[in-house]
Amino acid sequence: MSALPTPPAGHGLLDGKVVVITAAAGTGIGFATARRCVEEGATIVISDAHERRLAESADALAELSGRRPLAVPCDVTDEAQVQHLYNEAARHHGRFDVAVNNAGLGGQAEIVDMSDEQWATVLDVTLTGTFRCTRAALRHFYDQDAGGVIVNNASVLAWRAQAGQAHYAAAKAGVMALTRCSAVEAAPHGVRVNAVSPSLAIHPFLNRVMTDEQLAELAGREVWGRSAEVWEVANVIVFLASDYASYLTGEVVSVSGQHP
């Protein structure tokens, strides 16, 4: 296993930007992205379906920046809550510049044992939820007429097969297709839409859907001999959100160190 790197210092990549991040509570990629955006100078708006964890995350981010972010509870399977999130972000800050669509739901089930409900639930959160958030963000960006950026969270499972992950893989493949198609539609409005595709970024919530043994086996496939740190995925999200990625749209950037 390679030695763990340390997070780089902020360089003001998002100075002056207002960034909305879904599923930003807890210890996963969403919270890491919120933290990284603050470190890069952004004003953030965070949301999550879990109100208690959302409040705790807002408190933690306030300690980092000295300013408590706007925290809006949002279940991405509920269109009214999605509309409320982006309306509140625009009302509170006058606008927003970046939307990071991070909400997703996994699970472990072989196809022959998978129920319609299991399939539909994962698709509704992971794919349709991303669609709802993309649609809401684009409507605001078009009305603002000042460009904007969307970064979606996909997965290498959209490219690589893994037993027990058909519903999640199908949803993430849909996120990739949604990213490409919405990028083409949004380009005339000066809006960029891209996605990250992590292979494996370990955080405690993964233990709800995979055992320690399964996670260790997957980490062993990575060329670094370890999983990604969540902030390593967040760094790529920040890059795509920043002006350094001004020519990129409709792209899916793999954050991976996995053997073929």
BAFI-3210 file (N, C-alpha, C; in Angstrom, 3 decimals, decimal comma, padded with zeros to 6 digits):
// residues 260
n [1|2|3|4|5|6|7|8|9|10|11|12|13|14|15|16|17|18|19|20|21|22|23|24|25|26|27|28|29|30|31|32|33|34|35|36|37|38|39|40|41|42|43|44|45|46|47|48|49|50|51|52|53|54|55|56|57|58|59|60|61|62|63|64|65|66|67|68|69|70|71|72|73|74|75|76|77|78|79|80|81|82|83|84|85|86|87|88|89|90|91|92|93|94|95|96|97|98|99|100|101|102|103|104|105|106|107|108|109|110|111|112|113|114|115|116|117|118|119|120|121|122|123|124|125|126|127|128|129|130|131|132|133|134|135|136|137|138|139|140|141|142|143|144|145|146|147|148|149|150|151|152|153|154|155|156|157|158|159|160|161|162|163|164|165|166|167|168|169|170|171|172|173|174|175|176|177|178|179|180|181|182|183|184|185|186|187|188|189|190|191|192|193|194|195|196|197|198|199|200|201|202|203|204|205|206|207|208|209|210|211|212|213|214|215|216|217|218|219|220|221|222|223|224|225|226|227|228|229|230|231|232|233|234|235|236|237|238|239|240|241|242|243|244|245|246|247|248|249|250|251|252|253|254|255|256|257|258|259|260]
n.u [000,843|000,538|001,827|-000,383|-001,480|-001,369|-003,889|-003,856|-003,057|-005,473|-006,088|-007,624|-009,371|-012,102|-012,898|-015,277|-017,391|-020,618|-021,693|-023,738|-024,372|-025,448|-026,444|-024,560|-024,026|-022,537|-019,784|-018,889|-018,247|-019,710|-019,639|-016,875|-016,452|-017,865|-016,299|-013,859|-014,556|-015,045|-012,441|-011,302|-012,305|-015,028|-018,483|-020,846|-023,780|-025,453|-027,074|-029,152|-030,858|-031,012|-031,711|-030,595|-027,873|-027,217|-027,355|-025,289|-023,130|-023,167|-022,482|-019,859|-018,600|-018,880|-017,084|-014,753|-014,727|-015,671|-018,109|-021,427|-022,810|-025,632|-028,041|-030,091|-032,615|-033,187|-034,741|-033,965|-035,728|-038,081|-039,773|-040,726|-039,144|-036,633|-036,948|-037,311|-034,807|-032,978|-034,254|-034,099|-031,318|-030,760|-032,363|-031,274|-028,597|-028,694|-027,939|-026,565|-023,579|-022,479|-023,515|-023,334|-024,120|-024,536|-025,985|-026,835|-027,667|-026,827|-026,539|-026,724|-027,385|-028,119|-029,220|-031,239|-032,415|-033,235|-035,670|-038,430|-038,873|-036,384|-034,770|-036,125|-035,940|-033,167|-032,668|-034,371|-033,317|-030,578|-030,322|-032,752|-033,004|-030,658|-031,285|-033,532|-032,283|-030,411|-032,135|-033,482|-031,309|-030,362|-032,536|-032,423|-029,849|-030,227|-032,124|-030,630|-028,740|-025,947|-024,114|-022,758|-022,115|-022,365|-021,673|-021,756|-021,997|-020,799|-019,845|-017,268|-018,444|-020,319|-018,940|-017,560|-018,088|-019,696|-020,640|-023,849|-024,427|-026,112|-028,337|-027,306|-025,113|-026,444|-027,900|-025,813|-024,602|-026,642|-026,468|-024,082|-024,845|-026,903|-025,381|-023,789|-025,761|-027,185|-025,138|-024,727|-027,162|-027,034|-024,853|-025,222|-026,115|-023,985|-023,369|-021,640|-021,461|-020,362|-018,958|-017,739|-016,112|-015,721|-013,708|-013,306|-013,977|-013,411|-015,646|-017,515|-020,273|-020,310|-020,104|-022,639|-023,646|-021,738|-019,476|-016,620|-014,737|-015,401|-014,933|-012,200|-011,237|-011,916|-010,398|-007,895|-007,639|-006,899|-004,329|-002,726|-002,920|-004,768|-007,881|-009,382|-009,040|-011,744|-011,454|-009,766|-011,349|-013,039|-011,268|-011,087|-013,682|-013,798|-011,906|-013,289|-015,410|-014,210|-012,706|-010,513|-011,308|-012,573|-013,026|-014,034|-016,784|-019,541|-017,992|-016,701|-014,848|-012,599|-011,866|-009,670|-007,727|-007,586|-006,978|-007,434]
n.v [-001,192|002,213|005,224|007,346|010,327|013,865|016,377|019,026|022,526|025,212|027,146|029,258|028,587|028,720|031,236|033,677|032,226|030,702|027,721|024,898|021,932|018,658|015,956|016,338|015,830|014,071|011,794|011,407|011,744|014,034|015,769|016,077|017,428|019,800|020,844|021,135|023,005|025,252|025,634|026,422|028,911|029,290|030,230|028,257|026,178|023,700|020,497|017,768|014,665|013,862|015,444|015,898|015,094|016,859|019,346|018,982|018,808|021,369|022,843|021,897|022,849|025,528|025,937|025,638|027,739|029,962|030,907|029,968|027,740|028,037|025,639|023,305|021,066|018,287|015,873|014,132|012,658|013,929|016,233|018,793|019,419|019,511|021,698|023,669|023,702|024,807|027,191|028,438|028,680|030,510|032,650|033,331|033,971|035,458|034,349|031,333|029,612|027,133|023,752|020,834|017,647|015,190|013,255|009,884|006,362|003,151|-000,453|-004,000|-006,692|-009,646|-010,070|-012,016|-012,112|-009,581|-007,197|-005,447|-003,118|-002,621|-002,149|000,095|002,010|002,582|003,566|005,789|007,546|007,787|008,166|009,440|011,364|012,845|013,808|015,436|017,398|018,429|019,485|021,488|023,148|023,960|025,464|027,684|028,648|029,298|031,337|033,171|033,861|033,909|031,959|028,972|025,997|022,493|019,624|016,243|013,197|010,214|006,830|004,340|001,918|002,165|001,577|-000,775|-004,165|-005,515|-007,949|-008,082|-005,401|-004,370|-002,595|-000,185|000,264|000,537|002,853|004,723|004,622|005,803|008,372|009,230|009,349|011,232|013,423|013,921|014,483|016,654|018,489|019,156|020,398|022,561|024,071|026,280|028,185|028,851|027,151|024,650|021,093|018,380|015,242|013,308|010,151|008,064|005,291|003,741|005,087|005,229|005,403|005,568|004,981|003,152|000,665|-000,065|-001,265|-002,994|-005,524|-005,484|-007,222|-007,387|-004,721|-004,509|-006,314|-005,034|-002,676|-003,786|-004,153|-001,772|000,174|001,603|000,184|000,854|002,428|005,454|008,536|010,481|013,213|013,294|012,676|014,860|016,908|016,703|017,248|019,929|021,008|020,631|022,310|024,746|027,639|026,661|024,520|025,415|024,731|022,215|020,156|017,926|015,785|012,850|012,291|010,009|009,025|007,184|004,325|001,756|-001,643|-002,948]
n.w [000,000|-000,869|000,681|002,488|000,971|001,749|002,087|-000,321|000,063|-000,083|-003,059|-003,846|-005,930|-006,248|-005,564|-004,780|-005,818|-005,597|-004,348|-004,617|-002,929|-002,952|-000,745|001,352|003,993|006,788|006,310|003,752|000,182|-000,454|001,846|002,000|-000,383|000,107|002,186|000,821|-001,119|000,484|001,446|-000,900|-001,274|-001,784|-001,293|000,267|-000,156|001,491|001,329|002,426|002,945|005,541|008,330|010,911|010,653|008,669|009,967|011,824|010,067|008,956|011,220|011,619|009,317|009,729|011,796|010,404|008,505|009,794|009,212|009,090|006,808|004,570|005,113|003,740|004,097|001,972|000,078|-002,672|-004,141|-004,097|-005,811|-005,090|-002,867|-004,062|-005,815|-003,859|-002,590|-004,556|-005,129|-002,609|-002,340|-004,405|-003,582|-001,082|-001,606|-003,875|-006,226|-007,680|-008,610|-009,124|-009,204|-007,447|-007,912|-005,916|-004,602|-004,017|-004,046|-002,996|-002,919|-002,392|-004,268|-005,968|-009,349|-009,752|-007,296|-006,800|-006,020|-007,599|-006,183|-004,904|-007,162|-008,285|-006,237|-005,973|-008,559|-008,539|-006,588|-007,383|-010,193|-011,234|-009,259|-009,688|-012,214|-011,545|-009,972|-011,790|-013,740|-012,223|-011,488|-014,019|-014,961|-013,258|-013,939|-016,637|-016,374|-014,914|-016,766|-016,874|-017,263|-015,725|-013,747|-013,609|-011,745|-011,767|-009,847|-010,761|-011,392|-011,597|-011,883|-013,805|-016,058|-015,500|-014,697|-011,803|-009,565|-008,050|-008,249|-010,205|-010,303|-009,245|-010,962|-013,415|-012,872|-012,511|-015,021|-016,420|-015,290|-016,437|-019,172|-018,998|-018,192|-020,483|-022,465|-021,341|-021,246|-023,927|-024,509|-022,740|-023,462|-025,358|-023,589|-022,107|-020,032|-018,283|-018,044|-016,326|-015,125|-012,349|-011,907|-009,601|-008,435|-005,954|-002,939|000,307|003,024|006,111|005,564|003,507|004,607|005,124|002,895|001,970|003,077|005,331|004,317|001,588|000,826|001,351|-000,521|-002,917|-002,651|-002,854|-005,558|-006,576|-008,088|-006,389|-004,138|-002,244|-001,317|-002,638|-000,877|000,373|-000,031|-002,183|-004,351|-004,129|-004,803|-007,596|-008,334|-007,530|-009,304|-011,774|-011,286|-011,313|-012,989|-014,297|-015,742|-018,004|-020,703|-020,690|-021,141|-020,912|-020,248|-018,586|-015,876|-014,769|-011,519|-010,482|-009,579|-010,535|-011,477|-014,812]
ca.u [000,000|001,287|001,575|-001,500|-001,077|-002,046|-004,626|-003,126|-003,622|-006,353|-005,470|-008,608|-009,934|-013,531|-013,138|-016,436|-018,410|-021,621|-021,765|-024,778|-023,909|-026,422|-025,921|-023,309|-023,892|-021,815|-018,334|-018,631|-017,731|-020,425|-019,077|-015,502|-016,550|-018,238|-015,116|-012,851|-015,033|-014,771|-010,992|-010,950|-012,846|-016,437|-019,626|-021,535|-025,108|-025,435|-028,363|-029,128|-032,160|-030,911|-031,641|-029,670|-026,504|-027,017|-027,057|-023,953|-022,169|-023,130|-021,702|-018,450|-018,110|-018,798|-015,823|-013,668|-014,721|-016,139|-019,438|-022,265|-023,436|-027,051|-028,265|-031,488|-032,965|-033,715|-034,818|-033,946|-036,841|-039,253|-039,566|-040,964|-037,972|-035,549|-037,223|-037,087|-033,364|-032,326|-034,881|-033,539|-029,937|-030,795|-032,945|-030,381|-027,328|-028,908|-027,602|-025,528|-022,720|-022,109|-024,344|-022,702|-025,181|-023,799|-026,871|-026,923|-027,987|-026,377|-027,131|-026,074|-028,395|-028,028|-030,379|-032,322|-033,028|-033,561|-037,087|-038,729|-038,719|-034,949|-034,332|-036,725|-035,449|-031,818|-032,782|-035,043|-032,381|-029,275|-030,451|-033,820|-032,657|-029,676|-032,048|-034,322|-031,370|-029,880|-033,202|-033,702|-030,143|-030,328|-033,558|-031,876|-028,728|-030,762|-032,748|-029,569|-028,060|-024,550|-023,379|-022,912|-021,429|-022,923|-020,795|-022,479|-021,189|-021,090|-019,083|-016,649|-019,303|-021,029|-018,080|-016,997|-019,100|-019,487|-021,803|-024,671|-024,514|-026,761|-029,181|-026,437|-024,344|-027,356|-028,194|-024,645|-024,464|-027,615|-025,919|-023,110|-025,575|-027,566|-024,341|-023,406|-026,873|-027,484|-024,042|-024,996|-028,283|-026,715|-023,721|-025,587|-026,378|-022,737|-023,338|-020,863|-021,951|-019,401|-019,140|-016,616|-016,416|-014,796|-013,715|-013,626|-013,587|-013,916|-016,205|-018,263|-021,570|-020,169|-020,298|-024,059|-023,980|-020,666|-018,735|-015,212|-013,997|-015,647|-014,251|-010,761|-010,949|-011,976|-009,237|-006,725|-007,553|-006,380|-002,885|-002,044|-003,103|-005,671|-008,979|-009,196|-009,589|-012,871|-011,018|-009,130|-012,449|-013,487|-010,340|-011,430|-014,936|-013,453|-011,292|-014,329|-016,233|-013,417|-012,441|-009,458|-011,942|-013,507|-013,328|-014,558|-018,203|-019,968|-016,942|-016,743|-013,455|-012,429|-010,978|-009,519|-006,423|-008,003|-006,533|-008,522]
ca.v [000,000|003,466|006,109|008,258|011,720|014,874|017,318|020,255|023,794|025,892|028,126|030,238|028,183|029,024|032,552|034,406|031,320|030,111|026,310|024,091|020,539|017,740|014,824|016,875|015,516|012,836|011,708|010,938|012,647|015,310|016,636|016,394|018,453|021,054|021,330|021,553|024,240|026,320|025,852|027,084|030,264|029,362|030,257|027,013|025,805|022,248|019,854|016,337|014,172|013,599|016,784|015,985|015,067|018,102|020,401|018,713|019,161|022,832|023,305|021,579|023,755|026,861|025,981|025,758|029,005|031,077|031,299|028,775|027,736|027,751|024,193|023,111|019,651|017,972|014,506|014,347|011,950|014,792|017,381|020,053|019,704|019,898|023,082|024,526|023,824|025,745|028,491|029,019|029,084|031,732|033,727|033,701|034,528|036,240|033,503|030,349|029,450|025,730|022,741|019,524|016,664|014,098|012,288|008,567|005,262|001,854|-001,652|-005,239|-007,713|-010,336|-009,762|-012,984|-011,867|-008,166|-006,867|-004,220|-001,987|-002,347|-001,542|001,414|002,942|003,016|004,400|007,051|008,431|007,973|008,692|010,427|012,470|013,676|014,504|016,521|018,469|019,040|020,302|022,679|024,028|024,545|026,512|028,880|029,155|029,935|032,596|034,091|034,273|034,221|030,704|028,109|024,711|021,342|018,458|015,077|012,113|008,931|005,740|003,443|000,756|002,374|001,000|-002,058|-005,034|-006,033|-008,722|-007,496|-003,946|-004,049|-001,404|000,982|000,458|001,070|004,241|005,565|004,740|006,828|009,676|009,603|009,739|012,492|014,450|014,246|015,100|017,975|019,389|019,637|021,334|023,733|024,827|027,597|029,099|029,072|026,287|023,415|019,950|017,279|014,277|012,510|008,723|007,438|003,835|003,356|006,076|004,629|006,173|004,634|004,572|002,016|-000,572|-000,413|-002,047|-003,947|-005,957|-005,101|-008,128|-006,958|-003,445|-004,782|-006,967|-004,003|-001,794|-004,510|-004,054|-000,458|000,100|002,169|-000,722|001,476|003,202|006,903|009,360|011,233|014,536|013,160|012,826|016,253|017,766|016,662|017,995|021,355|021,373|020,738|023,477|025,974|028,187|025,889|023,528|026,222|024,145|020,864|019,928|016,614|014,812|012,043|012,155|008,879|009,194|005,747|003,678|000,368|-002,495|-003,293]
ca.w [000,000|-000,900|001,815|002,272|000,738|002,567|001,228|-000,657|000,538|-001,028|-003,946|-004,291|-007,221|-006,311|-004,963|-005,289|-006,346|-004,704|-004,748|-003,973|-002,889|-002,372|000,042|001,899|005,414|007,086|006,109|002,407|-000,850|-000,403|002,880|001,597|-001,425|000,767|002,892|-000,155|-001,737|001,453|001,447|-002,155|-001,301|-002,178|-000,384|-000,044|000,319|001,587|001,546|002,672|003,401|006,971|008,883|012,039|010,138|007,915|010,938|012,351|009,017|008,873|012,380|011,376|008,276|010,347|012,532|009,425|007,773|010,597|008,735|008,948|005,484|004,436|005,077|003,349|003,960|000,646|-000,422|-004,123|-004,774|-003,940|-006,696|-004,373|-002,037|-004,971|-006,214|-002,696|-002,364|-005,479|-004,932|-001,393|-002,620|-005,213|-002,794|000,018|-002,094|-005,088|-007,368|-007,399|-009,780|-009,304|-008,551|-007,364|-007,699|-005,307|-003,951|-004,644|-003,146|-003,487|-002,350|-002,824|-004,553|-007,250|-010,183|-009,571|-005,993|-006,679|-006,200|-008,336|-005,269|-004,754|-008,423|-008,473|-005,217|-006,349|-009,766|-008,235|-005,894|-008,015|-011,551|-011,366|-008,371|-010,397|-013,252|-010,944|-009,558|-013,015|-014,333|-011,395|-011,591|-015,357|-015,062|-012,608|-014,730|-017,840|-015,970|-014,492|-018,000|-016,544|-017,273|-014,563|-013,828|-012,910|-011,649|-011,292|-009,305|-011,408|-010,787|-012,572|-012,103|-015,069|-017,095|-015,109|-014,095|-010,457|-009,136|-007,012|-008,400|-011,480|-010,185|-009,050|-012,189|-014,431|-012,516|-012,756|-016,477|-016,788|-014,906|-017,468|-020,378|-018,662|-018,191|-021,868|-023,191|-020,788|-021,623|-025,289|-024,444|-021,926|-024,012|-025,896|-022,480|-021,393|-018,848|-018,431|-017,269|-016,342|-014,040|-011,874|-011,856|-008,647|-008,351|-004,582|-001,938|001,539|004,133|006,948|005,052|002,604|005,368|005,143|001,706|001,706|004,255|005,367|003,431|000,208|000,613|001,308|-001,799|-003,954|-002,476|-003,333|-007,020|-006,967|-008,323|-005,222|-003,012|-001,290|-001,884|-002,636|000,192|-000,187|-000,475|-003,493|-005,309|-004,031|-005,551|-009,026|-008,437|-007,456|-010,581|-012,795|-010,958|-011,409|-014,322|-014,934|-016,610|-018,800|-022,007|-020,519|-020,909|-021,395|-019,965|-017,363|-015,457|-013,873|-010,357|-010,312|-009,673|-010,538|-012,568|-015,744]
c.u [000,880|000,920|000,420|-000,974|-001,795|-002,766|-003,795|-003,808|-004,545|-005,613|-006,491|-009,281|-011,401|-013,865|-014,352|-017,552|-019,367|-021,892|-022,832|-024,366|-024,977|-025,714|-024,583|-023,132|-023,092|-020,345|-017,950|-018,106|-018,413|-019,860|-017,645|-015,494|-016,913|-017,032|-014,078|-013,264|-014,796|-013,285|-010,525|-011,664|-014,311|-017,337|-020,478|-022,948|-025,119|-026,839|-028,145|-030,529|-032,188|-030,666|-030,644|-028,225|-026,200|-026,654|-025,661|-022,875|-022,042|-022,318|-020,209|-017,848|-018,006|-017,512|-014,643|-013,580|-015,090|-017,505|-020,256|-022,935|-024,942|-027,215|-029,753|-031,772|-033,591|-033,611|-034,950|-034,999|-038,129|-039,026|-039,754|-039,765|-036,778|-035,729|-036,913|-035,604|-032,760|-032,954|-034,306|-032,099|-029,907|-031,346|-031,951|-029,135|-027,479|-028,660|-026,836|-024,816|-022,420|-023,115|-023,595|-023,775|-024,549|-024,694|-026,940|-027,199|-027,535|-027,115|-026,397|-027,155|-028,119|-029,315|-031,534|-033,055|-033,531|-035,043|-037,242|-038,508|-037,246|-034,417|-034,832|-036,185|-034,070|-031,868|-033,387|-034,107|-031,205|-029,361|-031,523|-033,579|-031,652|-030,342|-032,833|-033,427|-030,761|-030,910|-033,409|-032,545|-030,095|-031,362|-033,076|-030,743|-029,230|-031,386|-031,705|-028,811|-026,615|-023,703|-023,656|-022,222|-022,224|-021,868|-021,603|-021,508|-021,646|-020,298|-018,444|-017,486|-020,198|-020,251|-017,688|-018,033|-018,702|-020,767|-022,538|-024,931|-025,240|-027,592|-028,341|-025,646|-025,218|-027,689|-027,025|-024,326|-025,451|-027,149|-024,907|-023,813|-026,308|-026,570|-024,007|-024,528|-027,188|-026,388|-024,266|-026,122|-027,905|-025,635|-024,122|-025,877|-025,118|-022,594|-022,554|-021,431|-020,953|-019,702|-017,800|-017,078|-015,434|-014,836|-014,106|-013,074|-014,225|-014,460|-017,165|-019,586|-021,484|-020,382|-021,765|-024,433|-022,913|-019,962|-017,301|-014,391|-014,177|-014,907|-012,741|-010,377|-010,955|-010,782|-007,973|-006,567|-006,937|-004,858|-002,090|-002,145|-003,999|-006,824|-008,602|-009,669|-010,711|-012,447|-010,289|-010,170|-012,929|-012,571|-010,693|-012,750|-014,664|-012,800|-012,355|-015,233|-015,523|-013,231|-011,280|-010,029|-012,886|-013,870|-013,994|-016,073|-018,603|-018,956|-017,192|-015,292|-013,347|-011,444|-010,684|-008,055|-006,627|-007,415|-007,702|-009,190]
c.v [001,245|004,315|007,059|009,667|012,642|015,856|018,553|021,481|024,383|026,938|029,118|029,882|028,559|030,349|033,221|033,539|030,900|028,698|025,598|022,626|019,676|016,592|015,192|016,606|014,234|012,924|011,312|012,005|014,010|016,258|017,035|017,482|019,801|021,669|021,877|022,852|025,432|026,659|026,563|028,413|030,405|029,654|029,049|026,981|024,284|021,710|018,380|015,937|013,951|014,921|016,896|016,010|016,323|019,242|020,222|019,088|020,667|023,410|023,076|022,522|025,181|027,013|026,185|027,169|030,216|031,581|030,043|028,807|027,565|026,243|023,952|021,615|019,383|016,481|014,604|013,530|012,766|016,070|018,711|020,424|020,119|021,351|024,044|024,755|024,903|027,134|029,201|029,483|030,402|032,906|034,241|034,431|035,378|035,451|032,298|030,054|027,995|024,856|021,411|018,518|015,364|012,993|010,979|007,511|003,963|000,712|-002,860|-006,286|-008,334|-010,090|-010,721|-012,792|-010,442|-007,934|-005,623|-002,995|-001,627|-001,641|-000,095|002,429|003,477|003,917|005,760|008,031|008,798|008,591|009,774|011,609|013,410|014,451|015,675|017,706|019,182|019,963|021,595|023,660|024,709|025,659|027,798|029,480|029,871|031,289|033,635|034,645|034,693|032,955|029,896|026,786|023,678|020,245|017,329|014,031|010,798|007,839|004,911|002,189|000,932|001,801|-000,441|-002,889|-005,453|-006,733|-008,015|-006,013|-003,519|-002,770|-000,138|001,289|001,049|002,533|005,159|005,677|005,777|008,220|010,151|010,083|011,067|013,646|014,885|014,981|016,495|018,973|019,978|020,672|022,635|024,614|026,178|028,641|029,363|028,238|025,022|022,331|018,809|016,330|013,726|011,065|008,041|005,918|003,404|004,422|005,648|005,681|005,250|004,150|003,392|000,688|-000,970|-001,310|-003,080|-004,302|-005,434|-005,954|-007,725|-005,655|-003,633|-005,423|-005,952|-003,061|-002,465|-004,489|-002,738|-000,510|000,707|001,251|-000,169|002,116|004,678|007,481|010,207|012,612|014,465|013,217|014,273|017,201|017,826|017,395|019,497|021,820|021,573|021,944|024,787|026,432|027,485|024,845|024,189|025,610|022,776|020,895|018,610|015,520|014,078|011,753|011,028|009,230|007,787|005,343|002,173|-000,388|-002,764|-004,589]
c.w [000,000|000,307|001,482|002,012|001,712|001,656|000,908|-000,051|-000,520|-001,839|-004,517|-005,605|-007,370|-005,627|-005,613|-005,814|-005,232|-005,212|-003,928|-004,068|-002,247|-001,669|000,675|003,380|005,593|006,745|004,691|001,473|-000,785|000,634|002,531|000,523|-000,823|001,466|001,908|-000,846|-000,817|001,448|000,183|-002,338|-001,630|-000,988|-000,727|000,526|000,336|001,824|001,826|003,120|004,905|007,707|010,039|011,558|009,337|008,856|011,521|011,332|008,866|010,030|012,158|010,341|008,804|011,142|011,598|008,854|008,614|010,177|008,481|007,574|005,575|004,275|004,854|003,246|002,592|000,373|-001,937|-004,858|-004,727|-004,742|-005,979|-003,508|-002,899|-005,412|-005,066|-002,449|-003,255|-005,403|-003,695|-001,603|-003,385|-004,416|-001,752|-000,473|-003,362|-006,353|-006,827|-008,704|-010,123|-008,571|-008,608|-006,976|-007,227|-004,754|-004,735|-003,599|-003,783|-002,831|-002,894|-003,026|-005,910|-008,035|-009,915|-008,250|-005,835|-006,929|-007,071|-007,454|-005,068|-005,996|-008,519|-007,476|-005,567|-007,574|-009,441|-007,555|-006,791|-009,405|-011,637|-010,439|-009,007|-011,523|-012,673|-010,567|-010,761|-013,637|-013,549|-011,515|-012,958|-015,510|-014,414|-013,435|-015,982|-017,492|-015,567|-015,692|-017,731|-016,500|-016,018|-014,799|-013,034|-012,910|-011,026|-010,751|-009,934|-010,688|-011,883|-012,789|-013,314|-016,254|-016,793|-014,365|-012,691|-010,014|-008,011|-007,158|-009,673|-011,399|-010,068|-010,321|-013,291|-014,158|-012,837|-014,249|-017,005|-016,438|-015,947|-018,737|-020,166|-018,708|-019,610|-022,599|-022,657|-021,115|-023,009|-025,279|-023,754|-022,536|-024,608|-024,824|-021,650|-020,138|-019,175|-017,537|-017,430|-015,181|-013,610|-011,783|-010,917|-008,740|-006,948|-003,647|-000,627|002,504|004,873|006,371|004,083|003,324|005,485|003,969|001,365|002,999|004,190|004,403|001,965|-000,104|000,524|-000,015|-002,938|-003,865|-002,993|-004,838|-007,490|-007,097|-007,169|-004,015|-001,934|-002,043|-001,914|-001,308|-000,407|-000,677|-001,822|-004,611|-005,313|-004,800|-007,026|-009,264|-008,424|-008,753|-011,660|-012,555|-011,229|-012,845|-015,024|-015,890|-017,608|-020,149|-021,893|-020,319|-021,556|-021,127|-018,641|-016,991|-014,431|-012,755|-009,870|-010,350|-009,719|-011,722|-013,501|-015,321]
res [m|s|a|l|p|t|p|p|a|g|h|g|l|l|d|g|k|v|v|v|i|t|a|a|a|g|t|g|i|g|f|a|t|a|r|r|c|v|e|e|g|a|t|i|v|i|s|d|a|h|e|r|r|l|a|e|s|a|d|a|l|a|e|l|s|g|r|r|p|l|a|v|p|c|d|v|t|d|e|a|q|v|q|h|l|y|n|e|a|a|r|h|h|g|r|f|d|v|a|v|n|n|a|g|l|g|g|q|a|e|i|v|d|m|s|d|e|q|w|a|t|v|l|d|v|t|l|t|g|t|f|r|c|t|r|a|a|l|r|h|f|y|d|q|d|a|g|g|v|i|v|n|n|a|s|v|l|a|w|r|a|q|a|g|q|a|h|y|a|a|a|k|a|g|v|m|a|l|t|r|c|s|a|v|e|a|a|p|h|g|v|r|v|n|a|v|s|p|s|l|a|i|h|p|f|l|n|r|v|m|t|d|e|q|l|a|e|l|a|g|r|e|v|w|g|r|s|a|e|v|w|e|v|a|n|v|i|v|f|l|a|s|d|y|a|s|y|l|t|g|e|v|v|s|v|s|g|q|h|p]
***
